[in-house]
């Protein structure tokens, strides 16, 4: 039986572009990730975008985000 992946939240933002930049960064480092759009347009864009990564890659992904923020 195939192992089931446990997904955890890495990042939340209201900015769609920022979310997809992070997804692109993670994918460039071969870290599997999932975008989760929790924005409800019927309520004046209430909500946020969330980036999910597998639990086993969480620390690697978090470190990558920290490095990326430091470098600007």
HTML snippet that shows the backbone in 3Dmol.js (N, CA, C, O; Angstrom):
<script src="https://3Dmol.org/build/3Dmol-min.js"></script>
<div id="view" style="width:600px;height:400px;position:relative"></div>
<script>
const pdb = `
ATOM      1  N   UNK A   1       0.830  -1.181   0.000  1.00  0.00           N
ATOM      2  CA  UNK A   1       0.000   0.000   0.000  1.00  0.00           C
ATOM      3  C   UNK A   1       0.877   1.247   0.000  1.00  0.00           C
ATOM      4  O   UNK A   1       1.886   1.304   0.702  1.00  0.00           O
ATOM      5  N   UNK A   2       0.493   2.229  -0.778  1.00  0.00           N
ATOM      6  CA  UNK A   2       1.266   3.457  -0.901  1.00  0.00           C
ATOM      7  C   UNK A   2       1.171   4.286   0.382  1.00  0.00           C
ATOM      8  O   UNK A   2       0.100   4.431   0.971  1.00  0.00           O
ATOM      9  N   UNK A   3       2.325   4.826   0.799  1.00  0.00           N
ATOM     10  CA  UNK A   3       2.363   5.650   2.001  1.00  0.00           C
ATOM     11  C   UNK A   3       1.583   6.945   1.776  1.00  0.00           C
ATOM     12  O   UNK A   3       1.750   7.611   0.754  1.00  0.00           O
ATOM     13  N   UNK A   4       0.743   7.288   2.726  1.00  0.00           N
ATOM     14  CA  UNK A   4      -0.048   8.510   2.624  1.00  0.00           C
ATOM     15  C   UNK A   4       0.775   9.684   3.152  1.00  0.00           C
ATOM     16  O   UNK A   4       1.394   9.588   4.212  1.00  0.00           O
ATOM     17  N   UNK A   5       0.779  10.786   2.411  1.00  0.00           N
ATOM     18  CA  UNK A   5       1.548  11.968   2.786  1.00  0.00           C
ATOM     19  C   UNK A   5       0.732  12.810   3.755  1.00  0.00           C
ATOM     20  O   UNK A   5      -0.451  13.068   3.531  1.00  0.00           O
ATOM     21  N   UNK A   6       1.380  13.232   4.832  1.00  0.00           N
ATOM     22  CA  UNK A   6       0.733  14.154   5.764  1.00  0.00           C
ATOM     23  C   UNK A   6       1.197  15.565   5.403  1.00  0.00           C
ATOM     24  O   UNK A   6       2.386  15.873   5.481  1.00  0.00           O
ATOM     25  N   UNK A   7       0.255  16.415   5.009  1.00  0.00           N
ATOM     26  CA  UNK A   7       0.560  17.780   4.593  1.00  0.00           C
ATOM     27  C   UNK A   7       0.408  18.728   5.777  1.00  0.00           C
ATOM     28  O   UNK A   7      -0.533  18.611   6.562  1.00  0.00           O
ATOM     29  N   UNK A   8       1.352  19.677   5.898  1.00  0.00           N
ATOM     30  CA  UNK A   8       1.305  20.677   6.967  1.00  0.00           C
ATOM     31  C   UNK A   8       1.450  22.066   6.360  1.00  0.00           C
ATOM     32  O   UNK A   8       2.032  22.234   5.288  1.00  0.00           O
ATOM     33  N   UNK A   9       0.917  23.046   7.056  1.00  0.00           N
ATOM     34  CA  UNK A   9       0.961  24.425   6.581  1.00  0.00           C
ATOM     35  C   UNK A   9       2.350  25.020   6.798  1.00  0.00           C
ATOM     36  O   UNK A   9       2.891  24.978   7.902  1.00  0.00           O
ATOM     37  N   UNK A  10       2.910  25.570   5.736  1.00  0.00           N
ATOM     38  CA  UNK A  10       4.217  26.220   5.810  1.00  0.00           C
ATOM     39  C   UNK A  10       4.075  27.733   5.845  1.00  0.00           C
ATOM     40  O   UNK A  10       4.830  28.416   6.537  1.00  0.00           O
ATOM     41  N   UNK A  11       3.105  28.260   5.093  1.00  0.00           N
ATOM     42  CA  UNK A  11       3.032  29.703   4.893  1.00  0.00           C
ATOM     43  C   UNK A  11       1.601  30.115   4.567  1.00  0.00           C
ATOM     44  O   UNK A  11       0.891  29.409   3.852  1.00  0.00           O
ATOM     45  N   UNK A  12       1.184  31.264   5.098  1.00  0.00           N
ATOM     46  CA  UNK A  12      -0.133  31.831   4.786  1.00  0.00           C
ATOM     47  C   UNK A  12       0.046  33.288   4.391  1.00  0.00           C
ATOM     48  O   UNK A  12       0.875  34.001   4.958  1.00  0.00           O
ATOM     49  N   UNK A  13      -0.741  33.723   3.410  1.00  0.00           N
ATOM     50  CA  UNK A  13      -0.694  35.112   2.959  1.00  0.00           C
ATOM     51  C   UNK A  13      -2.002  35.475   2.273  1.00  0.00           C
ATOM     52  O   UNK A  13      -2.741  34.598   1.824  1.00  0.00           O
ATOM     53  N   UNK A  14      -2.282  36.753   2.195  1.00  0.00           N
ATOM     54  CA  UNK A  14      -3.433  37.230   1.427  1.00  0.00           C
ATOM     55  C   UNK A  14      -3.016  37.546  -0.010  1.00  0.00           C
ATOM     56  O   UNK A  14      -3.862  37.802  -0.867  1.00  0.00           O
ATOM     57  N   UNK A  15      -1.720  37.527  -0.264  1.00  0.00           N
ATOM     58  CA  UNK A  15      -1.168  37.905  -1.559  1.00  0.00           C
ATOM     59  C   UNK A  15      -0.937  36.667  -2.432  1.00  0.00           C
ATOM     60  O   UNK A  15      -0.053  35.860  -2.149  1.00  0.00           O
ATOM     61  N   UNK A  16      -1.723  36.526  -3.476  1.00  0.00           N
ATOM     62  CA  UNK A  16      -1.631  35.366  -4.371  1.00  0.00           C
ATOM     63  C   UNK A  16      -0.248  35.272  -5.027  1.00  0.00           C
ATOM     64  O   UNK A  16       0.309  34.180  -5.143  1.00  0.00           O
ATOM     65  N   UNK A  17       0.300  36.400  -5.451  1.00  0.00           N
ATOM     66  CA  UNK A  17       1.605  36.401  -6.121  1.00  0.00           C
ATOM     67  C   UNK A  17       2.684  35.898  -5.175  1.00  0.00           C
ATOM     68  O   UNK A  17       3.528  35.092  -5.568  1.00  0.00           O
ATOM     69  N   UNK A  18       2.664  36.364  -3.937  1.00  0.00           N
ATOM     70  CA  UNK A  18       3.646  35.915  -2.943  1.00  0.00           C
ATOM     71  C   UNK A  18       3.553  34.402  -2.728  1.00  0.00           C
ATOM     72  O   UNK A  18       4.574  33.721  -2.634  1.00  0.00           O
ATOM     73  N   UNK A  19       2.344  33.889  -2.652  1.00  0.00           N
ATOM     74  CA  UNK A  19       2.152  32.449  -2.464  1.00  0.00           C
ATOM     75  C   UNK A  19       2.751  31.662  -3.626  1.00  0.00           C
ATOM     76  O   UNK A  19       3.421  30.651  -3.412  1.00  0.00           O
ATOM     77  N   UNK A  20       2.513  32.120  -4.849  1.00  0.00           N
ATOM     78  CA  UNK A  20       3.027  31.393  -6.006  1.00  0.00           C
ATOM     79  C   UNK A  20       4.536  31.565  -6.179  1.00  0.00           C
ATOM     80  O   UNK A  20       5.186  30.699  -6.766  1.00  0.00           O
ATOM     81  N   UNK A  21       5.104  32.659  -5.682  1.00  0.00           N
ATOM     82  CA  UNK A  21       6.561  32.802  -5.678  1.00  0.00           C
ATOM     83  C   UNK A  21       7.180  31.766  -4.738  1.00  0.00           C
ATOM     84  O   UNK A  21       8.203  31.160  -5.058  1.00  0.00           O
ATOM     85  N   UNK A  22       6.562  31.571  -3.597  1.00  0.00           N
ATOM     86  CA  UNK A  22       7.050  30.570  -2.641  1.00  0.00           C
ATOM     87  C   UNK A  22       6.900  29.168  -3.212  1.00  0.00           C
ATOM     88  O   UNK A  22       7.804  28.344  -3.072  1.00  0.00           O
ATOM     89  N   UNK A  23       5.781  28.889  -3.847  1.00  0.00           N
ATOM     90  CA  UNK A  23       5.596  27.584  -4.495  1.00  0.00           C
ATOM     91  C   UNK A  23       6.690  27.338  -5.525  1.00  0.00           C
ATOM     92  O   UNK A  23       7.253  26.245  -5.593  1.00  0.00           O
ATOM     93  N   UNK A  24       6.987  28.348  -6.318  1.00  0.00           N
ATOM     94  CA  UNK A  24       8.024  28.227  -7.349  1.00  0.00           C
ATOM     95  C   UNK A  24       9.391  27.963  -6.722  1.00  0.00           C
ATOM     96  O   UNK A  24      10.146  27.122  -7.209  1.00  0.00           O
ATOM     97  N   UNK A  25       9.710  28.676  -5.651  1.00  0.00           N
ATOM     98  CA  UNK A  25      10.979  28.479  -4.950  1.00  0.00           C
ATOM     99  C   UNK A  25      11.090  27.048  -4.427  1.00  0.00           C
ATOM    100  O   UNK A  25      12.120  26.398  -4.606  1.00  0.00           O
ATOM    101  N   UNK A  26      10.047  26.565  -3.791  1.00  0.00           N
ATOM    102  CA  UNK A  26      10.069  25.209  -3.242  1.00  0.00           C
ATOM    103  C   UNK A  26      10.206  24.163  -4.343  1.00  0.00           C
ATOM    104  O   UNK A  26      10.982  23.216  -4.213  1.00  0.00           O
ATOM    105  N   UNK A  27       9.460  24.335  -5.416  1.00  0.00           N
ATOM    106  CA  UNK A  27       9.526  23.381  -6.528  1.00  0.00           C
ATOM    107  C   UNK A  27      10.897  23.392  -7.193  1.00  0.00           C
ATOM    108  O   UNK A  27      11.360  22.356  -7.670  1.00  0.00           O
ATOM    109  N   UNK A  28      11.554  24.554  -7.230  1.00  0.00           N
ATOM    110  CA  UNK A  28      12.893  24.633  -7.827  1.00  0.00           C
ATOM    111  C   UNK A  28      13.914  23.834  -7.017  1.00  0.00           C
ATOM    112  O   UNK A  28      14.948  23.421  -7.542  1.00  0.00           O
ATOM    113  N   UNK A  29      13.615  23.621  -5.738  1.00  0.00           N
ATOM    114  CA  UNK A  29      14.481  22.819  -4.859  1.00  0.00           C
ATOM    115  C   UNK A  29      13.935  21.404  -4.683  1.00  0.00           C
ATOM    116  O   UNK A  29      14.355  20.670  -3.789  1.00  0.00           O
ATOM    117  N   UNK A  30      12.992  21.034  -5.551  1.00  0.00           N
ATOM    118  CA  UNK A  30      12.386  19.702  -5.569  1.00  0.00           C
ATOM    119  C   UNK A  30      11.689  19.338  -4.260  1.00  0.00           C
ATOM    120  O   UNK A  30      11.735  18.193  -3.811  1.00  0.00           O
ATOM    121  N   UNK A  31      11.040  20.340  -3.656  1.00  0.00           N
ATOM    122  CA  UNK A  31      10.224  20.118  -2.470  1.00  0.00           C
ATOM    123  C   UNK A  31       8.769  20.138  -2.928  1.00  0.00           C
ATOM    124  O   UNK A  31       8.276  21.154  -3.417  1.00  0.00           O
ATOM    125  N   UNK A  32       8.091  19.008  -2.765  1.00  0.00           N
ATOM    126  CA  UNK A  32       6.678  18.934  -3.169  1.00  0.00           C
ATOM    127  C   UNK A  32       5.845  19.857  -2.295  1.00  0.00           C
ATOM    128  O   UNK A  32       6.002  19.891  -1.075  1.00  0.00           O
ATOM    129  N   UNK A  33       4.960  20.601  -2.938  1.00  0.00           N
ATOM    130  CA  UNK A  33       4.122  21.543  -2.211  1.00  0.00           C
ATOM    131  C   UNK A  33       2.769  21.667  -2.901  1.00  0.00           C
ATOM    132  O   UNK A  33       2.606  21.310  -4.068  1.00  0.00           O
ATOM    133  N   UNK A  34       1.817  22.179  -2.150  1.00  0.00           N
ATOM    134  CA  UNK A  34       0.455  22.318  -2.657  1.00  0.00           C
ATOM    135  C   UNK A  34      -0.049  23.717  -2.326  1.00  0.00           C
ATOM    136  O   UNK A  34       0.068  24.162  -1.184  1.00  0.00           O
ATOM    137  N   UNK A  35      -0.611  24.420  -3.320  1.00  0.00           N
ATOM    138  CA  UNK A  35      -1.264  25.696  -3.015  1.00  0.00           C
ATOM    139  C   UNK A  35      -2.695  25.430  -2.544  1.00  0.00           C
ATOM    140  O   UNK A  35      -3.391  24.583  -3.104  1.00  0.00           O
ATOM    141  N   UNK A  36      -3.117  26.139  -1.538  1.00  0.00           N
ATOM    142  CA  UNK A  36      -4.476  25.986  -1.041  1.00  0.00           C
ATOM    143  C   UNK A  36      -5.109  27.374  -0.990  1.00  0.00           C
ATOM    144  O   UNK A  36      -4.730  28.209  -0.169  1.00  0.00           O
ATOM    145  N   UNK A  37      -6.067  27.608  -1.868  1.00  0.00           N
ATOM    146  CA  UNK A  37      -6.721  28.913  -1.977  1.00  0.00           C
ATOM    147  C   UNK A  37      -7.942  28.938  -1.068  1.00  0.00           C
ATOM    148  O   UNK A  37      -8.955  28.299  -1.352  1.00  0.00           O
ATOM    149  N   UNK A  38      -7.835  29.677   0.018  1.00  0.00           N
ATOM    150  CA  UNK A  38      -8.945  29.787   0.969  1.00  0.00           C
ATOM    151  C   UNK A  38      -9.574  31.178   0.914  1.00  0.00           C
ATOM    152  O   UNK A  38     -10.169  31.639   1.889  1.00  0.00           O
ATOM    153  N   UNK A  39      -9.435  31.842  -0.238  1.00  0.00           N
ATOM    154  CA  UNK A  39     -10.037  33.162  -0.427  1.00  0.00           C
ATOM    155  C   UNK A  39     -11.455  32.973  -0.952  1.00  0.00           C
ATOM    156  O   UNK A  39     -11.678  32.244  -1.918  1.00  0.00           O
ATOM    157  N   UNK A  40     -12.387  33.624  -0.319  1.00  0.00           N
ATOM    158  CA  UNK A  40     -13.786  33.552  -0.738  1.00  0.00           C
ATOM    159  C   UNK A  40     -14.172  34.876  -1.382  1.00  0.00           C
ATOM    160  O   UNK A  40     -14.397  35.866  -0.686  1.00  0.00           O
ATOM    161  N   UNK A  41     -14.247  34.898  -2.695  1.00  0.00           N
ATOM    162  CA  UNK A  41     -14.526  36.138  -3.418  1.00  0.00           C
ATOM    163  C   UNK A  41     -15.923  36.681  -3.145  1.00  0.00           C
ATOM    164  O   UNK A  41     -16.164  37.872  -3.342  1.00  0.00           O
ATOM    165  N   UNK A  42     -16.828  35.856  -2.706  1.00  0.00           N
ATOM    166  CA  UNK A  42     -18.178  36.342  -2.422  1.00  0.00           C
ATOM    167  C   UNK A  42     -18.231  37.162  -1.133  1.00  0.00           C
ATOM    168  O   UNK A  42     -19.220  37.847  -0.871  1.00  0.00           O
ATOM    169  N   UNK A  43     -17.183  37.094  -0.342  1.00  0.00           N
ATOM    170  CA  UNK A  43     -17.102  37.874   0.894  1.00  0.00           C
ATOM    171  C   UNK A  43     -15.974  38.884   0.828  1.00  0.00           C
ATOM    172  O   UNK A  43     -15.199  39.021   1.775  1.00  0.00           O
ATOM    173  N   UNK A  44     -15.878  39.598  -0.295  1.00  0.00           N
ATOM    174  CA  UNK A  44     -14.890  40.660  -0.464  1.00  0.00           C
ATOM    175  C   UNK A  44     -13.463  40.169  -0.210  1.00  0.00           C
ATOM    176  O   UNK A  44     -12.696  40.801   0.515  1.00  0.00           O
ATOM    177  N   UNK A  45     -13.127  39.046  -0.811  1.00  0.00           N
ATOM    178  CA  UNK A  45     -11.789  38.455  -0.708  1.00  0.00           C
ATOM    179  C   UNK A  45     -11.371  38.146   0.724  1.00  0.00           C
ATOM    180  O   UNK A  45     -10.218  38.359   1.099  1.00  0.00           O
ATOM    181  N   UNK A  46     -12.295  37.653   1.511  1.00  0.00           N
ATOM    182  CA  UNK A  46     -12.004  37.229   2.872  1.00  0.00           C
ATOM    183  C   UNK A  46     -11.271  35.894   2.826  1.00  0.00           C
ATOM    184  O   UNK A  46     -11.698  34.982   2.118  1.00  0.00           O
ATOM    185  N   UNK A  47     -10.182  35.767   3.564  1.00  0.00           N
ATOM    186  CA  UNK A  47      -9.442  34.509   3.618  1.00  0.00           C
ATOM    187  C   UNK A  47      -7.980  34.706   3.271  1.00  0.00           C
ATOM    188  O   UNK A  47      -7.447  35.810   3.385  1.00  0.00           O
ATOM    189  N   UNK A  48      -7.333  33.630   2.847  1.00  0.00           N
ATOM    190  CA  UNK A  48      -5.899  33.664   2.577  1.00  0.00           C
ATOM    191  C   UNK A  48      -5.505  32.503   1.672  1.00  0.00           C
ATOM    192  O   UNK A  48      -6.283  31.578   1.438  1.00  0.00           O
ATOM    193  N   UNK A  49      -4.277  32.577   1.173  1.00  0.00           N
ATOM    194  CA  UNK A  49      -3.662  31.478   0.436  1.00  0.00           C
ATOM    195  C   UNK A  49      -2.733  30.769   1.401  1.00  0.00           C
ATOM    196  O   UNK A  49      -2.106  31.399   2.254  1.00  0.00           O
ATOM    197  N   UNK A  50      -2.649  29.470   1.263  1.00  0.00           N
ATOM    198  CA  UNK A  50      -1.803  28.676   2.147  1.00  0.00           C
ATOM    199  C   UNK A  50      -0.917  27.774   1.293  1.00  0.00           C
ATOM    200  O   UNK A  50      -1.358  27.224   0.284  1.00  0.00           O
ATOM    201  N   UNK A  51       0.329  27.633   1.711  1.00  0.00           N
ATOM    202  CA  UNK A  51       1.262  26.725   1.042  1.00  0.00           C
ATOM    203  C   UNK A  51       1.481  25.541   1.978  1.00  0.00           C
ATOM    204  O   UNK A  51       1.886  25.709   3.129  1.00  0.00           O
ATOM    205  N   UNK A  52       1.209  24.347   1.470  1.00  0.00           N
ATOM    206  CA  UNK A  52       1.378  23.120   2.245  1.00  0.00           C
ATOM    207  C   UNK A  52       2.581  22.344   1.738  1.00  0.00           C
ATOM    208  O   UNK A  52       2.844  22.298   0.536  1.00  0.00           O
ATOM    209  N   UNK A  53       3.312  21.734   2.668  1.00  0.00           N
ATOM    210  CA  UNK A  53       4.422  20.841   2.317  1.00  0.00           C
ATOM    211  C   UNK A  53       4.249  19.552   3.113  1.00  0.00           C
ATOM    212  O   UNK A  53       3.520  19.513   4.104  1.00  0.00           O
ATOM    213  N   UNK A  54       4.922  18.510   2.668  1.00  0.00           N
ATOM    214  CA  UNK A  54       4.841  17.258   3.420  1.00  0.00           C
ATOM    215  C   UNK A  54       5.540  17.447   4.765  1.00  0.00           C
ATOM    216  O   UNK A  54       6.504  18.203   4.887  1.00  0.00           O
ATOM    217  N   UNK A  55       5.033  16.752   5.751  1.00  0.00           N
ATOM    218  CA  UNK A  55       5.581  16.875   7.102  1.00  0.00           C
ATOM    219  C   UNK A  55       7.080  16.581   7.128  1.00  0.00           C
ATOM    220  O   UNK A  55       7.830  17.232   7.856  1.00  0.00           O
ATOM    221  N   UNK A  56       7.516  15.602   6.338  1.00  0.00           N
ATOM    222  CA  UNK A  56       8.939  15.233   6.356  1.00  0.00           C
ATOM    223  C   UNK A  56       9.826  16.302   5.714  1.00  0.00           C
ATOM    224  O   UNK A  56      11.028  16.332   5.979  1.00  0.00           O
ATOM    225  N   UNK A  57       9.266  17.176   4.879  1.00  0.00           N
ATOM    226  CA  UNK A  57      10.044  18.247   4.246  1.00  0.00           C
ATOM    227  C   UNK A  57       9.846  19.608   4.902  1.00  0.00           C
ATOM    228  O   UNK A  57      10.381  20.609   4.426  1.00  0.00           O
ATOM    229  N   UNK A  58       9.085  19.650   5.986  1.00  0.00           N
ATOM    230  CA  UNK A  58       8.745  20.931   6.607  1.00  0.00           C
ATOM    231  C   UNK A  58       9.986  21.720   7.037  1.00  0.00           C
ATOM    232  O   UNK A  58      10.108  22.897   6.698  1.00  0.00           O
ATOM    233  N   UNK A  59      10.894  21.105   7.765  1.00  0.00           N
ATOM    234  CA  UNK A  59      12.072  21.829   8.266  1.00  0.00           C
ATOM    235  C   UNK A  59      12.954  22.329   7.126  1.00  0.00           C
ATOM    236  O   UNK A  59      13.465  23.448   7.179  1.00  0.00           O
ATOM    237  N   UNK A  60      13.132  21.513   6.108  1.00  0.00           N
ATOM    238  CA  UNK A  60      13.920  21.916   4.941  1.00  0.00           C
ATOM    239  C   UNK A  60      13.266  23.109   4.244  1.00  0.00           C
ATOM    240  O   UNK A  60      13.950  24.061   3.869  1.00  0.00           O
ATOM    241  N   UNK A  61      11.959  23.060   4.073  1.00  0.00           N
ATOM    242  CA  UNK A  61      11.226  24.141   3.406  1.00  0.00           C
ATOM    243  C   UNK A  61      11.258  25.417   4.243  1.00  0.00           C
ATOM    244  O   UNK A  61      11.449  26.505   3.700  1.00  0.00           O
ATOM    245  N   UNK A  62      11.075  25.298   5.546  1.00  0.00           N
ATOM    246  CA  UNK A  62      11.098  26.463   6.440  1.00  0.00           C
ATOM    247  C   UNK A  62      12.463  27.128   6.407  1.00  0.00           C
ATOM    248  O   UNK A  62      12.554  28.355   6.371  1.00  0.00           O
ATOM    249  N   UNK A  63      13.521  26.335   6.419  1.00  0.00           N
ATOM    250  CA  UNK A  63      14.881  26.854   6.336  1.00  0.00           C
ATOM    251  C   UNK A  63      15.105  27.595   5.019  1.00  0.00           C
ATOM    252  O   UNK A  63      15.722  28.660   4.995  1.00  0.00           O
ATOM    253  N   UNK A  64      14.609  27.034   3.943  1.00  0.00           N
ATOM    254  CA  UNK A  64      14.731  27.655   2.629  1.00  0.00           C
ATOM    255  C   UNK A  64      14.017  29.010   2.598  1.00  0.00           C
ATOM    256  O   UNK A  64      14.544  29.971   2.038  1.00  0.00           O
ATOM    257  N   UNK A  65      12.842  29.094   3.185  1.00  0.00           N
ATOM    258  CA  UNK A  65      12.117  30.369   3.248  1.00  0.00           C
ATOM    259  C   UNK A  65      12.877  31.399   4.068  1.00  0.00           C
ATOM    260  O   UNK A  65      12.943  32.568   3.689  1.00  0.00           O
ATOM    261  N   UNK A  66      13.448  30.977   5.184  1.00  0.00           N
ATOM    262  CA  UNK A  66      14.219  31.881   6.032  1.00  0.00           C
ATOM    263  C   UNK A  66      15.428  32.420   5.280  1.00  0.00           C
ATOM    264  O   UNK A  66      15.698  33.620   5.323  1.00  0.00           O
ATOM    265  N   UNK A  67      16.155  31.549   4.594  1.00  0.00           N
ATOM    266  CA  UNK A  67      17.307  31.973   3.787  1.00  0.00           C
ATOM    267  C   UNK A  67      16.881  32.944   2.700  1.00  0.00           C
ATOM    268  O   UNK A  67      17.562  33.937   2.447  1.00  0.00           O
ATOM    269  N   UNK A  68      15.767  32.662   2.065  1.00  0.00           N
ATOM    270  CA  UNK A  68      15.278  33.501   0.979  1.00  0.00           C
ATOM    271  C   UNK A  68      14.900  34.899   1.476  1.00  0.00           C
ATOM    272  O   UNK A  68      15.159  35.887   0.789  1.00  0.00           O
ATOM    273  N   UNK A  69      14.293  34.991   2.656  1.00  0.00           N
ATOM    274  CA  UNK A  69      13.924  36.296   3.220  1.00  0.00           C
ATOM    275  C   UNK A  69      15.160  37.107   3.584  1.00  0.00           C
ATOM    276  O   UNK A  69      15.178  38.324   3.403  1.00  0.00           O
ATOM    277  N   UNK A  70      16.205  36.436   4.100  1.00  0.00           N
ATOM    278  CA  UNK A  70      17.441  37.127   4.468  1.00  0.00           C
ATOM    279  C   UNK A  70      18.144  37.708   3.251  1.00  0.00           C
ATOM    280  O   UNK A  70      18.715  38.797   3.316  1.00  0.00           O
ATOM    281  N   UNK A  71      18.099  36.976   2.141  1.00  0.00           N
ATOM    282  CA  UNK A  71      18.799  37.425   0.934  1.00  0.00           C
ATOM    283  C   UNK A  71      18.007  38.482   0.167  1.00  0.00           C
ATOM    284  O   UNK A  71      18.506  39.069  -0.793  1.00  0.00           O
ATOM    285  N   UNK A  72      16.790  38.715   0.592  1.00  0.00           N
ATOM    286  CA  UNK A  72      16.018  39.808   0.021  1.00  0.00           C
ATOM    287  C   UNK A  72      15.073  39.401  -1.003  1.00  0.00           C
ATOM    288  O   UNK A  72      14.364  40.241  -1.558  1.00  0.00           O
TER     289      UNK A  72
END
`;
const viewer = $3Dmol.createViewer("view");
viewer.addModel(pdb, "pdb");
viewer.setStyle({}, {cartoon: {color: "spectrum"}});
viewer.zoomTo();
viewer.render();
</script>
